[in-house]
Amino acid sequence: MAKERAVITVTGIDHPGIIASITKALADQDVNIEDLSQTIVQGLFTMILIADVTGRDLSKLQQTMARIGKKQGVQITVQHENIFKYMHRV
């Protein structure tokens, strides 16, 4: 089975618990984080992570992240890696 990855981006006002809620939800769905970068600039939180979603239900993950985003007051997008690459090609 070929590896499938998702690109998850998070943006919003920084506050405690953002990373914890997202990483817990990923672990609960047995999704492995392969790479992660996050930064805070003048109180604005941004994070992008690459997750191995092989054999996982991507729509369920998207729904979970939407729920977390609403609760945390941040914008979360989940895209299959191929879609992300296609949308951001030069």
N, C-alpha and C positions, 0 to 999 in steps of 0.2 A: 504494500500500500504506500503510495506516494505521500510524503509529508505535506500537510496543509497548514498554512499559517494565516493568522489574522493580524491586522494592524489596528490597535486600539489607541485612540487619541482622547485626551481629557483636557479641558480648559475651564477656568473659572477663577473666582476669588479664593485665595488660599485660606484654609482653616484645618484644624486637626481632624483626622479620620478619613480623608479622601483616599489616600493610598491603601490604608488598612481595609476599607470597605471593598475596594476593587480587587485587591489581591486575595482577600478571603473568598469572595464570590468566584474568582477564577479557580482557586484551590478546591472549593466545594464542587465545581464541575469538572475536576480533574484535568484542568488546563494548565500546561506548563508555560511559564514566562521564559522566553529565550533571550530577550534583550529589553532593556528599559532605560529611558532617559527622562529626567524630570528637572524642572527648574522653576524658580520663583523670581519674578521680576516685579519689583515695586508692589508686592502683594497679589500679583496675578500668577496663578498656578498653571503650568502646562506640563503634560506628560505624554509620551508616546511609548508604546510597548509593542513588542512582537511576541505573539503567543502561538504555541503549537496547538492547533484545534483539530488535528487528525482524528477522524471518527466521532467528532462532537457535533452537536446540533447548533449551527451558527445562529439560526433565528432565535433559539432559546437563549443563547448567550447575549444576543442583541437586546432581547426583552429584559433580561436581568440587568444589563448595563444601563438601559434606559430608566429602569426603576431606581437604581442606585444614583444615577445622575440627578434625577428629580429630587430624591431624598437629600443628596449632598449639595444641591444647588450648583451643579457643574454640567457642562455639555460633554457627553461621551459618545464617540462614534466607533463602531466596530465594522471593519471592512475586510473581506477576504483579501489576502496579499495581492493576488492577481488583479483585482479591481483597483486597489490602491495604486499599484504600479502603472496600470493603464491610464488612470486619471491624472497621474503626475509625470507622465513621460514628456520629454522635451521634443 
